[in-house]
Amino acid sequence: MASCLLCHQQLVQKLTVREIIFPGLIKQPVLCNSCLQRFVEYPQKTGCRGCGREGEKSLCPDCLKWKQHYGWHLRHRPLFHYNQAMREYMQEYKFQGQYHLRKVFQEDLRRAVSNLEYDLLVPIPVTDHTMKTRGFNQVTGLLEGLHYTELLVHKNKQKEAQSKKDRHSRLQTKQPFTIKQSSDLYGKTVLLVDDIYTTGRTLYHAAALLHEVGCNRVQSLSLAR
């Protein structure tokens, strides 16, 4: 019997009549209800039109600043709040290198991606140093099973973790990316994916670079905000 990936308790699954008749439809859960309820989803129909921040009817002050700076703003969709449960998950998955935890939110990412229109699905890359020390890109782990294009390359061999920077330092970060291949990007719609949206600096750097090479539209998605 399968166990919850987070608390390791055995999972008890109640099958519908349809699933009993057609067992091929059964999707094995990866979290127990207790763990699942600790994660809080973002509403998808309300909030800031730019970053999804709750309590905003149009653009929030931060997105207005981004629009003033670039002349456009991202249309970003966060899936979950970065609450205590998500912080603990990221600590185990991203920083402790428990790669099997990529499966916790893969289905959520698949559903979200399937509801968006795009030509290229592009994950935010990690540095060479991160790949050597951690052994994986946490974003591509979440996108496992989906067709994505590793279009962006991190220019820095090593960087200070965003989690260790304050808001001002993050906003002052210089362009960290280059494009691996720029052919056939003109007029394309790109969906960028990152694990966490904090200030938006990382995604705006990536989006600005893509606009520079002729992409028509860039939107973004993150597991948490």
N, C-alpha and C positions, 0 to 999 in steps of 0.2 A: 504493500500500500504506500502511496506517495506521501511525502511529508511537506509541510509549509517550508518554503525556502528561507524564511526569516526566523521563526520560532521553533521550527523542526517538529511541531506537533503533527500527528497523523491527520490527513485530510479526509473528511467524509463527504462524499459527493452524492447528492440526490438527483437521480435521473428522471427526465420527463418521459412520457409515453413515447414521444417521437424519437428520443435518443435510444430508448430500449429497442424500438423497431428498426431504427437506422443507427447502429452503433458507430458508424463512420463519422457521424456528426458530433460525437462526444469530444469536448475540449477539456483536457485535464487541468484543473485549477492549480496554481502554483503558490497561492497564499491562503491561509485560513481567514475566516471572516473577521476575527479579532484583529489580525494584522492589517487586513485590507481596510478596515474602518478607521485606522489611524491616519490614512492618507486622505487629504481633502482636495477634491477636484475643483478646478476653476469653472465657473459658468461660461458657456460659449456664446451666449446671445447678448450679454451685457458687458459693461466695462469699457475701458479705454479702447478706442478703435486702433490704437497703435500697438500697445504692449499688453492689453488685456487686464490692466490693473482695475480692481473692483472699485465701485463707487464713483466712477467717471462716466459722464454721458457722451463725451466726445473724445478729444485728446487730452491726456493728463499733462501737467506742467513739464514733465521730463520729455515727453514726445513732442510737445510744442517746441522745446529747445532744439531737439534733433532736427525737426522740420526747418527751423530757422537756420540751422547750421548747414544742412545739406540741400534744402529746397524740396525735400520729400521726407516721408517717414515710413518706417517698416510697418507692415501688417503682421503682427506677431501673435501667435497663439500658444499660451502656456497650458499645460495639462493639469498640473498639480501645484498646490502651494508648497513653498519651501519651509515646511513646519519642522517640528522636532523629529517626527517619524522620517521625513525625507532627509534631514541632516544625518540621522543615524544610518539610513540606507546608503547615502553617498559616501559616508566614512568607510563603510564596509566594502562597498563595490569599487569605488573610485580610488580611495587612498590606501585601503588594505589589500587591494588586488584580488578580491573574491569574484573572479570572472563569472562564475556560475550564476551570480545574482543579476546578470544582464537579462535573464529570462523573466524577472519579476514584472517588468513593464513593457516587454516586447509587444504584447498583444495590444496594449493601449496605444503605442506608437503606430502600429500597423493600421489600426482603425482610424487614427487621426490623419495619417498620411493618405489613406484611401479616400478621404473626404475632401482633399485639396487637389486642385489642378496644377500641374507643373510639367515641365519638359525634363528637368534634371533635379534629382534629389541629391543634395550635397551636404555631407557632414562637416562640422568644424573639426579641423585637424589638431593633433597634439604635436609637441616638439619631438625631435629625435631623442632627446634625453629622456623624455617621458616614456617613449616607446621602449627604450632600452631598459629603463628601471622598472616601469610598471608592466610592460609587456603587451599592452593593448590600448586602443583608443576607446574610451568609455562610450562615446557616441555611436561608433560603428557597431559596438557590441549590442547596443539597444536596437539597432536597425538590422540586425542579422535576419536574413531571409528576404530582405527587400533589395531591389536593384538600386544601388546608389553609385554616384560617381565621385571619387576622391579627387576633386578638381583643385582644391586649395592646398597649398604647402605652407607650413610654418617656417618663416625665414630664420627665426631664432633657434639656435641649437638647444638652448636652455632658457627658461624664463622663470621669474618669480611667480608662484601660484597666485591666481586671481583671488583665491580664498584668503590670502594673507595681506591683500591690499585694502586700503580704505577707499571710500567712494571717489574722493578727489584723485587719488593715484590711478584708479582704474580709468577714469575719464581722460587722463593725460597720456594714456598708453599710445605709442606710435603704431602705425600700420604694421602688423606682424605677418601679413600674408602675401604670398604671390600666387599666381595662377599657373598650374602645371601645364595646361594646354588651353590656348585661347581660341582655337579654331571652332567655327560653327557655333558660337555663342550669341551672335547678333540676333536680336529679336526673341531670344529664348526666355522662358519663365523658369526661375530657379526657386526651389524650396530648400532653404538652409535649415539644418537641424543642430541644436546644441543641447547639452544636458541641463544647464541652469542659466536663466536670464536674470541678471542682477541689475546692472545699469544699462545694458544694451550695447556697451562699447564694442565688445567682440563681434557681435552680429552686424553692427553698423559698419565696422571696418570691412568685414567680408562683403556685405551688400554694396558698399561704395566701390570696391574693387570690381565687382561684377558689373555694376552699372557703367564703369569706365570702359569696359571692353565690349559694351553694346547689348547687354542683357536688357530686355524690355521691362521685365517685372521681377522683383525679388521679394519673397515673403519668407517668414521664418516660423519655426516651431521649436519648443523646448519642453523637456520633461517637467521641469519645475520653474517657478518664479517666486 
